Amino acid sequence: MTRAPDLHWWQTRRFVLAVALLAAVPLLWPTVPPLVDLPGHMGRYRVQLSIADQPWLGQWYDFHWQLIGNLGIDLLIVPMAKLFGLELGTKLIVLVIPPLTVAGLLWIAREVHGRIPATALFALPLAYGFPFQFGFVNFALSMALALCLFAWWLRLARLGRIGFRAAVFVPLSCLLWLCHTFGWGVLGVLAFSAEMIRQHDLLFGETRPGHRIEWTRAEAWRWARAWVRAGLGVLPLAIPLLLMAVWRSGDHVGGQTFDWFNWRAKIGWVLMVLRDRWLFFDVASTAILYLVLLRGFRAPFQYSRHLGLSALFLCLVYLLLPRVVFGSAYADMRLAPFAVAIAVIAIRPRRGLSPRGATTLAVAGLAFVVVRMVATTWSFATFDDSYGRQLAALDHLPRGARLVSFVGETCHNQWTMSRLEHLPAMAMVRREAYTNDQWSMAGAQLLTVRYRAADHYAHDPSQIVTAVQCPREFWRPITRSLARFPRDAFDYVWLIRVPTYDRALERGLVPVWRGEGTSALFRVDHRVPAPEMPATIRPPRY
């Protein structure tokens, strides 16, 4: 983006740099970024970094390096932990993701439109979309990189460097796949749609803006030829298909793919693209995005053919994706914010929009960004305070302890998530302890749980407890968990905001720390037998 007299303030490099740095602000204060799954991932990083030095970790966990499409931060944390330690190293990596996402979106908009349209600013808060808030960090990193790589793909095409692009994107696509398969797949969809438009224009001339396409047999044939040529054009991105075949063909690979066309969930995800803490505020912000999308169909705005087709393809992929892919949940939910973001940056003003109108729109877009960033900063600081109060328990936990943790949850899907579901993994990070919140899915990640003595309390979701048995959930009531967990397998019990329970269930548990409400840390007295489970509690459902 070369500086020129006709550039507006939101189209300059300085503005892009400033708004990218603004996107990092919400993550500056928290010690541990308050993303739902992130503490669990950090626990895995602790095992991979320390299993050779702490032999007891090898008694509880299996960790083997292998080629899988989900290794982004798992690889980056190795040098970062040596330089900054595990916690700060993880924070620095995660802190870079939103600025990369913002920069990628604005770069794509510049490449497609020639200048950054004012409407593109409305897409920037989606850098903190619900998938990022959920803590899908390898996915989020791969998507941020995919957006930047797509912008470079467009730039190289604009400069006519097709041969160089083909050569350089072979290794880049493999690295992106290694970070997370989702980012590589989205890059392929975006690149293919852009190539379709480029090949169509090369073959038959560029379609005039606003020209209405008549779908005759000849026009259909033109697009069919463009489709084939686009497929050939994106072949440099296809090498990871071989890596995928190797990854998914082993006997060690687990995980099912199911829950197709769950329309109720899909409708919910598109309403939750900005879900964070405040229902009304988040939904109202989402409504603004959809109003911008609707306005793009009317003068003085229009949709770019390049990004309009990309957004359409992403929407089709979103509709076709199941909820669970290879055992990884929320596969379709992850795509929703990015489909919306691409659709928003596809909008550009027609020639009829005055400079004053464009400036007013840019001010409104920037205000939207600032308000969302301020709210996210406040939300993250509040979550960080909650983390700090709970993590005080770890000051009373010895290193290498066998810890079973129970985190309170409700049966209904509250808009504001506690983000405590995987906080027990911080005992792994800070005390090299055993915790029962790790995922254990062969082939999906490098760590699996091997501690058989823990029985049904060995891994996720055994750490989540409720007041009653929730329909269609594996979560157990707190009463059942306290009465049934194998006490010989654990030395300590950590309760984190669990539902109220009969204190008689604390028999054999010696309190060493009590926090707010029901939060507490107990030492297990193995000489005292476990209490009887009340007869009113139904037998467990495994």
C-alpha positions as CSV (number, residue, x, y, z in Angstrom):
1,M,0.0,0.0,0.0
2,T,2.0,2.9,-1.3
3,R,1.1,6.3,0.2
4,A,-0.5,8.5,-2.3
5,P,-2.4,11.9,-2.1
6,D,-5.7,10.3,-2.9
7,L,-5.6,7.8,-0.1
8,H,-8.0,8.3,2.7
9,W,-6.8,7.9,6.3
10,W,-8.2,4.4,6.7
11,Q,-6.3,3.2,3.5
12,T,-2.8,4.1,4.7
13,R,-0.2,1.7,6.1
14,R,-0.1,3.6,9.3
15,F,-3.8,3.0,9.9
16,V,-3.5,-0.7,9.1
17,L,-0.6,-1.0,11.6
18,A,-2.5,0.9,14.2
19,V,-5.6,-1.1,14.0
20,A,-3.6,-4.3,13.9
21,L,-1.9,-3.3,17.1
22,L,-5.3,-2.3,18.6
23,A,-6.4,-5.9,18.1
24,A,-3.7,-7.1,20.5
25,V,-4.8,-4.9,23.4
26,P,-7.4,-7.2,25.0
27,L,-4.7,-9.9,25.5
28,L,-2.1,-7.6,27.1
29,W,-3.4,-7.7,30.6
30,P,-4.4,-11.4,31.3
31,T,-1.6,-13.6,32.5
32,V,-3.3,-16.6,30.9
33,P,-5.4,-15.6,27.9
34,P,-8.9,-16.5,29.0
35,L,-9.9,-18.7,26.1
36,V,-11.9,-21.8,27.1
37,D,-9.7,-24.6,25.8
38,L,-6.3,-22.8,26.0
39,P,-5.3,-24.0,29.6
40,G,-5.9,-27.5,28.4
41,H,-3.6,-27.0,25.5
42,M,-1.0,-25.5,27.8
43,G,-1.1,-28.6,29.9
44,R,-0.2,-30.6,26.9
45,Y,2.7,-28.3,26.1
46,R,4.0,-28.9,29.6
47,V,4.0,-32.6,29.1
48,Q,5.8,-32.3,25.7
49,L,8.4,-30.0,27.2
50,S,9.0,-31.8,30.5
51,I,8.2,-35.5,30.1
52,A,11.9,-36.3,29.6
53,D,12.8,-34.6,32.8
54,Q,9.9,-35.5,35.0
55,P,9.5,-39.3,34.9
56,W,6.1,-39.3,36.7
57,L,4.5,-37.6,33.7
58,G,5.4,-40.6,31.6
59,Q,3.5,-42.8,34.0
60,W,0.3,-40.8,33.3
61,Y,0.5,-39.7,29.7
62,D,1.7,-41.0,26.4
63,F,3.3,-38.3,24.2
64,H,4.7,-39.2,20.8
65,W,5.6,-36.8,18.0
66,Q,3.9,-37.6,14.7
67,L,2.8,-36.0,11.5
68,I,-0.7,-34.6,12.1
69,G,-2.5,-31.5,10.7
70,N,-2.8,-29.8,14.1
71,L,0.7,-28.8,15.3
72,G,0.8,-25.0,15.0
73,I,1.5,-23.8,18.6
74,D,2.7,-27.3,19.6
75,L,5.8,-26.6,17.4
76,L,6.1,-22.9,18.1
77,I,6.1,-23.3,21.8
78,V,9.3,-25.3,21.8
79,P,11.6,-22.3,21.0
80,M,9.3,-19.8,22.7
81,A,9.3,-21.7,26.0
82,K,13.1,-21.7,25.9
83,L,13.1,-18.0,25.5
84,F,10.2,-16.8,27.6
85,G,8.9,-19.8,29.6
86,L,5.8,-21.8,28.8
87,E,3.1,-19.3,30.0
88,L,4.6,-16.2,28.6
89,G,5.6,-18.0,25.4
90,T,2.0,-19.2,24.9
91,K,0.6,-15.8,25.6
92,L,2.9,-14.1,23.0
93,I,1.9,-16.6,20.3
94,V,-1.8,-16.2,21.0
95,L,-1.4,-12.4,21.2
96,V,-0.2,-12.3,17.6
97,I,-3.2,-14.1,16.2
98,P,-5.8,-11.3,16.2
99,P,-3.4,-8.7,14.7
100,L,-2.5,-11.2,11.9
101,T,-6.2,-11.8,11.3
102,V,-6.9,-8.0,11.0
103,A,-3.9,-7.5,8.7
104,G,-4.9,-10.4,6.5
105,L,-8.5,-9.1,6.1
106,L,-7.4,-5.6,5.2
107,W,-4.7,-6.9,2.9
108,I,-7.2,-9.0,1.0
109,A,-9.6,-6.0,0.7
110,R,-6.8,-3.9,-0.7
111,E,-5.7,-6.5,-3.2
112,V,-9.3,-7.0,-4.5
113,H,-10.6,-3.4,-4.4
114,G,-7.3,-1.5,-5.1
115,R,-8.0,0.5,-1.9
116,I,-9.4,-0.5,1.4
117,P,-13.1,0.2,1.4
118,A,-14.6,1.9,4.5
119,T,-17.0,-1.0,5.0
120,A,-14.1,-3.5,5.5
121,L,-13.5,-2.0,9.0
122,F,-16.7,-3.6,10.2
123,A,-15.2,-7.1,9.7
124,L,-12.2,-6.5,12.0
125,P,-13.9,-7.4,15.4
126,L,-14.4,-10.9,14.0
127,A,-10.7,-11.5,14.8
128,Y,-12.2,-12.2,18.3
129,G,-15.0,-14.3,17.0
130,F,-16.5,-17.2,19.0
131,P,-14.0,-19.9,17.8
132,F,-11.1,-17.8,19.1
133,Q,-12.9,-17.2,22.4
134,F,-13.4,-20.9,22.6
135,G,-9.7,-21.4,22.5
136,F,-9.2,-23.2,19.2
137,V,-5.8,-21.7,19.0
138,N,-4.1,-23.9,16.3
139,F,-7.2,-23.4,14.2
140,A,-7.2,-19.6,14.8
141,L,-3.5,-19.3,14.0
142,S,-3.9,-21.3,10.8
143,M,-6.9,-19.1,9.7
144,A,-4.9,-15.9,10.4
145,L,-2.1,-17.3,8.3
146,A,-4.5,-18.5,5.6
147,L,-5.9,-14.9,5.2
148,C,-2.4,-13.4,4.8
149,L,-1.4,-16.2,2.4
150,F,-4.6,-15.6,0.3
151,A,-3.8,-11.9,0.1
152,W,-0.3,-12.8,-1.1
153,W,-1.8,-15.2,-3.6
154,L,-3.9,-12.4,-5.0
155,R,-1.0,-10.0,-5.1
156,L,1.2,-12.4,-7.0
157,A,-1.6,-13.0,-9.5
158,R,-2.0,-9.2,-9.9
159,L,1.8,-8.9,-10.6
160,G,1.7,-11.7,-13.1
161,R,4.1,-13.9,-11.1
162,I,2.1,-17.1,-11.5
163,G,5.2,-19.4,-11.8
164,F,6.8,-18.1,-8.7
165,R,3.4,-18.3,-6.9
166,A,3.1,-22.0,-7.9
167,A,6.6,-22.8,-6.6
168,V,6.4,-20.9,-3.3
169,F,2.9,-22.1,-2.3
170,V,3.9,-25.8,-2.4
171,P,5.9,-25.6,0.8
172,L,3.7,-22.8,2.3
173,S,0.6,-25.0,1.9
174,C,2.3,-27.9,3.6
175,L,3.3,-25.6,6.5
176,L,-0.2,-24.3,6.8
177,W,-1.6,-27.8,6.8
178,L,0.8,-28.7,9.6
179,C,-0.5,-25.7,11.6
180,H,-4.1,-26.9,11.2
181,T,-5.9,-28.6,8.3
182,F,-8.8,-26.1,8.5
183,G,-6.7,-23.1,7.5
184,W,-5.2,-25.1,4.6
185,G,-8.7,-26.1,3.5
186,V,-10.1,-22.5,3.7
187,L,-7.1,-21.2,1.7
188,G,-7.9,-23.8,-1.0
189,V,-11.5,-22.6,-1.2
190,L,-10.5,-18.9,-1.3
191,A,-7.8,-19.5,-3.9
192,F,-10.0,-21.6,-6.1
193,S,-12.8,-19.1,-6.1
194,A,-10.4,-16.3,-7.0
195,E,-8.8,-18.4,-9.7
196,M,-12.3,-19.0,-11.2
197,I,-12.8,-15.3,-11.6
198,R,-9.3,-14.7,-12.9
199,Q,-9.5,-17.5,-15.5
200,H,-12.9,-16.4,-16.6
201,D,-11.6,-12.9,-17.2
202,L,-8.5,-14.1,-19.0
203,L,-10.5,-16.3,-21.3
204,F,-13.5,-14.1,-22.0
205,G,-12.7,-10.6,-20.8
206,E,-13.5,-8.9,-17.5
207,T,-17.2,-8.6,-16.7
208,R,-18.1,-4.9,-16.2
209,P,-19.1,-3.9,-12.7
210,G,-22.9,-4.0,-12.3
211,H,-23.3,-6.1,-15.5
212,R,-26.0,-8.6,-15.2
213,I,-24.9,-12.1,-16.2
214,E,-27.4,-14.0,-18.4
215,W,-27.0,-17.7,-17.7
216,T,-27.1,-19.0,-21.3
217,R,-25.6,-22.3,-22.4
218,A,-22.6,-20.4,-23.7
219,E,-22.0,-18.6,-20.4
220,A,-22.3,-21.8,-18.5
221,W,-19.7,-23.3,-20.8
222,R,-17.4,-20.4,-20.1
223,W,-17.7,-20.9,-16.4
224,A,-17.1,-24.6,-16.8
225,R,-13.8,-23.9,-18.6
226,A,-12.9,-21.4,-15.9
227,W,-13.7,-24.1,-13.2
228,V,-11.3,-26.6,-14.8
229,R,-8.5,-24.0,-15.3
230,A,-9.0,-22.8,-11.7
231,G,-8.6,-26.4,-10.5
232,L,-5.3,-26.7,-12.4
233,G,-4.2,-23.3,-11.0
234,V,-4.6,-24.4,-7.3
235,L,-2.7,-27.7,-7.8
236,P,0.3,-26.3,-5.9
237,L,-2.0,-26.3,-2.8
238,A,-2.9,-29.9,-3.2
239,I,0.3,-31.6,-1.9
240,P,-1.1,-31.8,1.7
241,L,-3.7,-34.2,0.5
242,L,-0.9,-36.8,0.6
243,L,-0.1,-35.8,4.1
244,M,-3.7,-36.1,5.0
245,A,-3.9,-39.6,3.6
246,V,-0.9,-40.6,5.6
247,W,-2.3,-39.1,8.8
248,R,-5.7,-40.6,8.6
249,S,-4.7,-44.1,7.4
250,G,-2.9,-45.3,10.5
251,D,-4.4,-47.7,13.0
252,H,-3.7,-45.2,15.8
253,V,-6.2,-42.7,14.4
254,G,-9.5,-42.3,16.1
255,G,-12.5,-40.0,16.0
256,Q,-15.8,-40.1,14.2
257,T,-17.4,-37.7,11.8
258,F,-21.1,-37.1,12.5
259,D,-24.0,-34.7,13.1
260,W,-24.6,-33.5,9.6
261,F,-27.1,-30.7,8.7
262,N,-27.9,-29.7,12.2
263,W,-29.8,-26.7,11.1
264,R,-30.7,-25.5,14.6
265,A,-27.1,-25.4,15.6
266,K,-26.0,-23.8,12.3
267,I,-28.5,-21.0,12.7
268,G,-27.3,-20.5,16.3
269,W,-23.6,-20.3,15.2
270,V,-24.3,-17.5,12.8
271,L,-25.9,-15.5,15.6
272,M,-22.9,-16.2,17.9
273,V,-20.1,-15.1,15.7
274,L,-19.2,-12.3,18.2
275,R,-20.3,-14.2,21.3
276,D,-18.3,-13.2,24.4
277,R,-20.0,-12.0,27.6
278,W,-23.1,-9.8,27.1
279,L,-25.9,-11.4,25.2
280,F,-27.6,-8.1,24.1
281,F,-24.4,-6.4,23.2
282,D,-23.0,-9.3,21.3
283,V,-26.2,-10.0,19.4
284,A,-26.6,-6.3,18.6
285,S,-23.1,-6.2,17.3
286,T,-23.8,-9.2,15.1
287,A,-26.9,-7.5,13.8
288,I,-24.8,-4.5,12.7
289,L,-22.7,-6.9,10.6
290,Y,-25.7,-8.4,8.9
291,L,-27.1,-4.9,8.3
292,V,-23.9,-4.1,6.5
293,L,-24.2,-7.3,4.5
294,L,-27.7,-6.4,3.4
295,R,-26.7,-2.8,2.5
296,G,-24.1,-4.3,0.2
297,F,-26.9,-5.3,-2.2
298,R,-28.1,-1.7,-2.7
299,A,-26.6,1.4,-4.1
300,P,-24.2,3.0,-3.5
301,F,-22.6,-0.3,-2.6
302,Q,-21.8,-3.5,-4.5
303,Y,-20.2,-6.9,-3.9
304,S,-16.8,-7.7,-5.5
305,R,-17.1,-10.7,-7.8
306,H,-13.9,-12.2,-6.4
307,L,-14.7,-12.0,-2.7
308,G,-18.5,-12.4,-3.3
309,L,-17.8,-15.8,-4.9
310,S,-15.3,-16.7,-2.1
311,A,-18.0,-15.8,0.5
312,L,-20.6,-17.9,-1.3
313,F,-18.2,-20.9,-1.4
314,L,-17.5,-20.6,2.3
315,C,-21.2,-20.4,3.1
316,L,-21.7,-23.6,1.1
317,V,-18.9,-25.3,2.9
318,Y,-20.4,-24.2,6.2
319,L,-23.8,-25.7,5.3
320,L,-22.2,-29.0,4.2
321,L,-19.8,-29.4,7.2
322,P,-20.9,-31.7,10.0
323,R,-20.7,-30.5,13.6
324,V,-18.0,-33.1,14.4
325,V,-15.1,-34.0,12.0
326,F,-12.7,-36.8,13.0
327,G,-13.8,-36.4,16.6
328,S,-13.2,-32.6,16.7
329,A,-16.4,-30.8,17.7
330,Y,-17.7,-27.5,16.4
331,A,-16.2,-27.9,13.0
332,D,-18.9,-25.9,11.2
333,M,-19.1,-23.3,14.0
334,R,-15.4,-22.4,13.4
335,L,-16.1,-21.3,9.8
336,A,-19.0,-19.0,10.5
337,P,-17.1,-15.8,11.5
338,F,-14.7,-16.1,8.6
339,A,-17.5,-16.5,6.1
340,V,-19.1,-13.4,7.5
341,A,-15.8,-11.5,7.5
342,I,-15.0,-12.4,3.8
343,A,-18.6,-11.3,2.8
344,V,-18.1,-7.9,4.6
345,I,-14.8,-7.1,3.0
346,A,-16.3,-8.1,-0.3
347,I,-18.5,-4.9,-0.2
348,R,-17.2,-1.7,-1.9
349,P,-18.7,1.6,-2.7
350,R,-19.8,2.5,-6.2
351,R,-18.7,5.8,-7.8
352,G,-21.8,7.5,-6.5
353,L,-20.6,7.5,-2.8
354,S,-19.2,10.9,-1.9
355,P,-15.9,11.4,-0.1
356,R,-17.8,12.7,2.9
357,G,-20.1,9.7,2.9
358,A,-17.1,7.3,2.7
359,T,-15.4,9.2,5.6
360,T,-18.6,9.0,7.7
361,L,-18.8,5.3,7.0
362,A,-15.2,4.8,7.9
363,V,-15.7,6.7,11.2
364,A,-18.7,4.4,12.0
365,G,-16.6,1.3,11.2
366,L,-13.7,2.5,13.3
367,A,-16.1,3.3,16.2
368,F,-17.5,-0.3,15.9
369,V,-14.0,-1.7,16.1
370,V,-13.0,0.4,19.1
371,V,-16.2,-0.3,21.0
372,R,-15.8,-4.0,20.5
373,M,-12.1,-4.0,21.5
374,V,-12.8,-2.0,24.6
375,A,-15.6,-4.4,25.6
376,T,-13.3,-7.4,24.9
377,T,-10.6,-5.9,27.0
378,W,-12.9,-5.4,29.9
379,S,-14.3,-8.9,29.5
380,F,-10.9,-10.5,29.4
381,A,-9.7,-8.6,32.4
382,T,-12.8,-9.8,34.3
383,F,-12.1,-13.4,33.3
384,D,-8.4,-13.0,34.3
385,D,-9.5,-11.9,37.8
386,S,-11.7,-15.0,38.0
387,Y,-8.7,-17.2,36.9
388,G,-6.5,-15.6,39.5
389,R,-8.9,-16.3,42.4
390,Q,-9.1,-20.0,41.4
391,L,-5.4,-20.5,40.7
392,A,-4.6,-19.4,44.2
393,A,-5.3,-23.1,45.1
394,L,-2.1,-24.2,43.3
395,D,0.0,-22.4,45.9
396,H,-1.0,-25.3,48.2
397,L,-0.5,-28.2,45.8
398,P,2.8,-30.1,45.8
399,R,4.6,-30.8,42.5
400,G,3.8,-34.1,40.9
401,A,0.5,-34.5,42.7
402,R,-2.2,-36.8,41.4
403,L,-5.1,-34.4,41.2
404,V,-8.7,-34.9,40.2
405,S,-10.6,-31.7,39.5
406,F,-14.3,-30.9,39.2
407,V,-15.5,-27.8,37.5
408,G,-19.1,-26.6,37.9
409,E,-21.3,-26.3,34.8
410,T,-25.1,-25.9,34.1
411,C,-27.3,-28.0,31.9
412,H,-28.4,-25.0,29.8
413,N,-26.1,-23.2,27.4
414,Q,-25.4,-19.9,29.1
415,W,-24.3,-17.1,26.9
416,T,-21.5,-16.1,29.2
417,M,-19.2,-19.1,29.6
418,S,-17.2,-19.4,32.8
419,R,-14.1,-20.4,30.8
420,L,-13.0,-22.5,33.7
421,E,-13.6,-25.9,32.1
422,H,-9.9,-26.6,31.5
423,L,-8.4,-24.4,34.2
424,P,-7.3,-27.6,36.1
425,A,-4.7,-28.1,33.4
426,M,-2.8,-25.1,35.0
427,A,-1.9,-27.6,37.7
428,M,0.1,-29.5,35.0
429,V,1.7,-26.2,33.8
430,R,2.7,-24.9,37.2
431,R,3.0,-28.1,39.3
432,E,3.6,-30.9,36.8
433,A,0.6,-32.6,38.4
434,Y,-1.8,-35.1,36.9
435,T,-5.2,-33.6,36.0
436,N,-8.3,-35.3,34.5
437,D,-9.2,-32.6,32.0
438,Q,-7.0,-33.6,29.1
439,W,-8.4,-34.7,25.8
440,S,-7.5,-38.3,24.9
441,M,-8.2,-39.0,21.3
442,A,-5.6,-41.0,19.3
443,G,-4.5,-39.3,16.1
444,A,-6.1,-36.0,16.9
445,Q,-3.2,-34.7,19.0
446,L,0.1,-35.9,20.3
447,L,-1.0,-36.7,23.9
448,T,-3.1,-39.5,25.2
449,V,-3.9,-40.5,28.7
450,R,-2.6,-43.8,30.0
451,Y,-3.4,-43.6,33.7
452,R,-5.7,-46.6,34.0
453,A,-6.1,-46.3,37.8
454,A,-8.2,-43.2,37.2
455,D,-10.8,-45.3,35.4
456,H,-13.7,-43.2,34.3
457,Y,-12.1,-40.1,35.8
458,A,-9.0,-40.1,33.6
459,H,-9.7,-37.4,31.0
460,D,-12.1,-34.9,29.6
461,P,-15.0,-34.4,30.2
462,S,-14.8,-36.1,33.6
463,Q,-13.8,-32.8,35.2
464,I,-17.2,-31.2,34.3
465,V,-19.9,-31.6,37.0
466,T,-23.5,-30.4,37.3
467,A,-26.2,-30.2,39.9
468,V,-28.2,-33.0,38.1
469,Q,-27.8,-35.4,35.3
470,C,-28.0,-33.3,32.1
471,P,-29.8,-34.8,29.1
472,R,-27.6,-35.9,26.2
473,E,-24.4,-35.1,28.2
474,F,-21.6,-37.2,29.7
475,W,-21.2,-34.8,32.5
476,R,-21.9,-36.3,36.0
477,P,-23.6,-34.6,38.9
478,I,-21.2,-33.4,41.6
479,T,-22.7,-35.7,44.2
480,R,-21.9,-38.8,42.0
481,S,-18.4,-37.6,41.2
482,L,-17.4,-36.9,44.8
483,A,-18.8,-40.3,45.9
484,R,-17.5,-42.4,43.0
485,F,-14.1,-41.1,42.0
486,P,-11.4,-43.7,42.7
487,R,-9.7,-42.3,45.8
488,D,-6.8,-44.6,45.7
489,A,-5.8,-43.1,42.3
490,F,-5.7,-39.5,43.5
491,D,-4.0,-37.5,46.3
492,Y,-5.8,-34.2,45.9
493,V,-9.3,-33.0,44.9
494,W,-9.8,-29.5,43.4
495,L,-13.3,-28.1,43.3
496,I,-13.9,-25.1,41.0
497,R,-17.2,-23.3,41.4
498,V,-19.1,-26.6,41.6
499,P,-22.8,-26.8,42.5
500,T,-23.7,-27.0,46.1
501,Y,-23.5,-30.5,47.6
502,D,-23.9,-32.4,50.9
503,R,-20.8,-31.7,53.0
504,A,-21.0,-35.3,54.2
505,L,-19.4,-36.2,50.8
506,E,-16.2,-34.5,52.1
507,R,-15.6,-37.4,54.4
508,G,-12.0,-38.5,53.9
509,L,-11.1,-35.2,52.2
510,V,-8.9,-32.8,54.3
511,P,-9.3,-29.2,53.3
512,V,-6.0,-27.4,52.5
513,W,-7.5,-24.3,50.8
514,R,-11.0,-22.8,50.5
515,G,-11.8,-20.1,48.0
516,E,-15.0,-18.3,47.1
517,G,-18.2,-20.2,47.2
518,T,-17.7,-23.9,46.8
519,S,-14.2,-23.7,45.4
520,A,-11.7,-25.7,47.5
521,L,-8.7,-27.9,47.5
522,F,-8.7,-31.1,49.5
523,R,-6.1,-33.7,50.3
524,V,-7.4,-37.3,50.1
525,D,-7.0,-39.2,53.3
526,H,-6.7,-42.8,52.0
527,R,-7.3,-44.3,55.5
528,V,-10.9,-43.1,55.5
529,P,-13.4,-44.9,53.2
530,A,-15.4,-43.0,50.6
531,P,-18.9,-41.9,51.7
532,E,-21.9,-43.7,50.4
533,M,-23.7,-42.1,47.5
534,P,-27.2,-40.9,48.4
535,A,-29.9,-43.3,47.2
536,T,-31.7,-40.5,45.4
537,I,-28.9,-40.3,42.8
538,R,-29.4,-42.5,39.8
539,P,-26.7,-44.9,38.7
540,P,-24.0,-43.4,36.4
541,R,-24.4,-43.2,32.6
542,Y,-21.1,-43.8,30.9
